[in-house]
Amino acid sequence: MNMEVFFLTNLPLAEGFGINTNIFDTNIINLAAVVAVVISFVGQNLTALLEDRKKTILGNLEEASLRAAEAQERLKGAKAQLELAKKKAKEIREDGVLRAQGEVNNCVTQHEARLSQLDEFKNETVQFYQQKAFKQAYMYVIGRIMSRVKERLNSGLDSTYHVVVNNFYVSRFTEYNS
């Protein structure tokens, strides 16, 4: 075992083939070489991937903007349709109220006309029965008067008085019939 240790310890520094990682400058050179290799091989691919990703993101943003604008237009259209529907509903409601009021007024007018006709019919009926009752009373009174006149005439009135009485009652009778 001693021999092995001796062999490794007797070797001079920086002799032989290999990378010495103990030196700071060597590490920087190695790192620069690795970065140069990575950039030369991977850089173009990475740049292309980033460009593709950038184009995809920009395309998605433009598509999202278009969709947002379309959605905004559809929202405006829907709001306009809603306002139009509200206006139409208000017009229909007002029209319904006006029609209902017109029907009520029409029914009231028809009812008033019927009541007026009934009132006229009542008045005509009352007038007819009043005239009938008056005529009956008149006929009764005239009949009674005529029977009394006949009684008086038959009881011995003179002819002058008889003519005066008859003329008086005949003139009254003709005045009443006129």
Secondary structure, 3 states (H helix, E strand, C coil): CHHHHHHHHCCCCCCCCCCCCCCHHHHHHHHHHHHHHHHHHHHHHHHHHHHHHHHHHHHHHHHHHHHHHHHHHHHHHHHHHHHHHHHHHHHHHHHHHHHHHHHHHHHHHHHHHHHHHHHHHHHHHHHHHHHHHHHHHHHHHHHHHHHHHHHHHHCCCCHHHHHHHHHHHHHHHHHHHC
